Amino acid sequence: MENVSNRSDLHSVPTTCRLDDIAEFERNTVVTFGVFDGIHIGHQTVINTLLKRATEHQLMSVLIGFYPHPLAFLAPERCPPLLTPLSTRLEILQQLGIDKIIILNFDAQIAAMSPEYFVERVLLEKCRARHVVVGYACQFGKDRAGNAEKLAELAKVHPFEVTVVPPTEIEGAPVHSTRIREALTRGDLKRGSQLLGRYYSLIGNVIPGDGRGKQIGFPTANINTQQQVCPPNGVYAIRAKLEAQQLDGVLNIGVRPTFDGTTVQIESHFFDFDETIYGKSVEIFLIDKIRHERKFPNPEALIQQIQRDINAAKKILAETNPLPERLR
């Protein structure tokens, strides 16, 4: 099984691999490791340091990503929702110029490793690490017994060096995935995007709905986003990536109270677009929130409000730059 990706083969997402599937490298490396959910600006600082050390010491740069999130294996009831699905993480990482990316399946074998064994078996034996770059808050090994200080201790008895990257701070607080989830959950898109370094996006396949949007003159694509962080119910101005197309539109997150709905749905209406796209993957970038969800006295009042929402979204998007290739 192919398990190590490089810059040329990341367009096809590799499956996760087990430790025994990794062939030993032929060159010495500089390695970083972690979950990297979000690839936020703190992660990017760690990765930039990785690339800098690789250049300085003429080493191959390697990133080990754990998937699924360790808590999904250890304590599913406490596992946080995702910021970025695996495919999106890899697409973003591709743009950062890392030589090799390993997506290591977080399973019982990895969970049981002591910090010492992780360093010896994974970093040294498999990856031939001569330098390790980690963030200030890194944790690894069984019961999260390993941290940056422990890694520095192990470097004294093994042939590798360590760089610990200090926190990237915004307004006096470190950037981390939990802080981004909290911002998005309370609807602070501006803060979430600032910490991510790009617009937050929801990613999923288009699934059939009940056709009500089309009936009232605004056909919608229902998106199945599964386990991602979802902002509060409401209407949002969006840009979307659908295969090679970039689309503008509005997104409704909510239960559709005007029609006495009870289940949260994510429905997007794309401007000047009427193709059938069931089953296709779409990425929705949340640019700004227009209003909260509310119940209207009748469908006609809702139709009038939707048109106002569309006008508001078009004004917002006209003042917003197009999406760059990445990082978005």
ChimeraX attribute file (.defattr): number of C-alpha atoms within 10 A of each C-alpha:
attribute: neighborCount
match mode: 1-to-1
recipient: residues
	/A:1	10
	/A:2	12
	/A:3	19
	/A:4	23
	/A:5	22
	/A:6	15
	/A:7	15
	/A:8	9
	/A:9	11
	/A:10	19
	/A:11	13
	/A:12	11
	/A:13	15
	/A:14	19
	/A:15	17
	/A:16	21
	/A:17	19
	/A:18	17
	/A:19	19
	/A:20	9
	/A:21	13
	/A:22	17
	/A:23	12
	/A:24	13
	/A:25	13
	/A:26	10
	/A:27	10
	/A:28	19
	/A:29	26
	/A:30	28
	/A:31	29
	/A:32	23
	/A:33	24
	/A:34	20
	/A:35	17
	/A:36	23
	/A:37	23
	/A:38	26
	/A:39	26
	/A:40	23
	/A:41	20
	/A:42	24
	/A:43	24
	/A:44	18
	/A:45	17
	/A:46	24
	/A:47	27
	/A:48	16
	/A:49	19
	/A:50	27
	/A:51	22
	/A:52	15
	/A:53	21
	/A:54	22
	/A:55	13
	/A:56	9
	/A:57	13
	/A:58	12
	/A:59	21
	/A:60	24
	/A:61	25
	/A:62	28
	/A:63	24
	/A:64	20
	/A:65	23
	/A:66	22
	/A:67	22
	/A:68	20
	/A:69	20
	/A:70	18
	/A:71	13
	/A:72	16
	/A:73	15
	/A:74	15
	/A:75	9
	/A:76	11
	/A:77	9
	/A:78	9
	/A:79	14
	/A:80	16
	/A:81	16
	/A:82	18
	/A:83	27
	/A:84	21
	/A:85	19
	/A:86	21
	/A:87	16
	/A:88	18
	/A:89	17
	/A:90	21
	/A:91	16
	/A:92	18
	/A:93	21
	/A:94	21
	/A:95	13
	/A:96	15
	/A:97	14
	/A:98	20
	/A:99	19
	/A:100	19
	/A:101	24
	/A:102	23
	/A:103	25
	/A:104	24
	/A:105	19
	/A:106	23
	/A:107	17
	/A:108	10
	/A:109	10
	/A:110	20
	/A:111	17
	/A:112	13
	/A:113	19
	/A:114	17
	/A:115	20
	/A:116	16
	/A:117	15
	/A:118	19
	/A:119	23
	/A:120	17
	/A:121	14
	/A:122	20
	/A:123	23
	/A:124	21
	/A:125	13
	/A:126	17
	/A:127	25
	/A:128	22
	/A:129	26
	/A:130	21
	/A:131	24
	/A:132	24
	/A:133	24
	/A:134	24
	/A:135	23
	/A:136	16
	/A:137	13
	/A:138	16
	/A:139	20
	/A:140	22
	/A:141	18
	/A:142	15
	/A:143	13
	/A:144	13
	/A:145	13
	/A:146	18
	/A:147	18
	/A:148	20
	/A:149	15
	/A:150	14
	/A:151	24
	/A:152	17
	/A:153	12
	/A:154	18
	/A:155	17
	/A:156	11
	/A:157	8
	/A:158	13
	/A:159	12
	/A:160	19
	/A:161	16
	/A:162	20
	/A:163	19
	/A:164	18
	/A:165	20
	/A:166	14
	/A:167	17
	/A:168	20
	/A:169	13
	/A:170	12
	/A:171	6
	/A:172	7
	/A:173	10
	/A:174	14
	/A:175	20
	/A:176	22
	/A:177	22
	/A:178	13
	/A:179	15
	/A:180	23
	/A:181	22
	/A:182	15
	/A:183	18
	/A:184	21
	/A:185	15
	/A:186	12
	/A:187	18
	/A:188	17
	/A:189	20
	/A:190	18
	/A:191	16
	/A:192	23
	/A:193	21
	/A:194	16
	/A:195	26
	/A:196	24
	/A:197	17
	/A:198	20
	/A:199	21
	/A:200	26
	/A:201	23
	/A:202	23
	/A:203	24
	/A:204	19
	/A:205	18
	/A:206	22
	/A:207	15
	/A:208	14
	/A:209	14
	/A:210	9
	/A:211	13
	/A:212	12
	/A:213	16
	/A:214	12
	/A:215	9
	/A:216	12
	/A:217	10
	/A:218	17
	/A:219	18
	/A:220	25
	/A:221	24
	/A:222	22
	/A:223	25
	/A:224	20
	/A:225	19
	/A:226	14
	/A:227	15
	/A:228	18
	/A:229	20
	/A:230	20
	/A:231	21
	/A:232	16
	/A:233	20
	/A:234	19
	/A:235	25
	/A:236	25
	/A:237	27
	/A:238	25
	/A:239	26
	/A:240	22
	/A:241	17
	/A:242	14
	/A:243	10
	/A:244	6
	/A:245	8
	/A:246	13
	/A:247	16
	/A:248	23
	/A:249	22
	/A:250	29
	/A:251	28
	/A:252	25
	/A:253	19
	/A:254	20
	/A:255	19
	/A:256	19
	/A:257	14
	/A:258	15
	/A:259	13
	/A:260	9
	/A:261	11
	/A:262	10
	/A:263	10
	/A:264	12
	/A:265	18
	/A:266	22
	/A:267	22
	/A:268	27
	/A:269	22
	/A:270	20
	/A:271	14
	/A:272	9
	/A:273	12
	/A:274	11
	/A:275	7
	/A:276	9
	/A:277	14
	/A:278	14
	/A:279	13
	/A:280	13
	/A:281	17
	/A:282	22
	/A:283	20
	/A:284	27
	/A:285	22
	/A:286	21
	/A:287	21
	/A:288	19
	/A:289	23
	/A:290	19
	/A:291	14
	/A:292	13
	/A:293	17
	/A:294	15
	/A:295	14
	/A:296	15
	/A:297	11
	/A:298	10
	/A:299	13
	/A:300	11
	/A:301	12
	/A:302	16
	/A:303	16
	/A:304	10
	/A:305	13
	/A:306	17
	/A:307	12
	/A:308	13
	/A:309	20
	/A:310	21
	/A:311	14
	/A:312	17
	/A:313	24
	/A:314	18
	/A:315	12
	/A:316	16
	/A:317	18
	/A:318	11
	/A:319	8
	/A:320	11
	/A:321	7
	/A:322	12
	/A:323	15
	/A:324	8
	/A:325	8
	/A:326	12
	/A:327	16
	/A:328	15
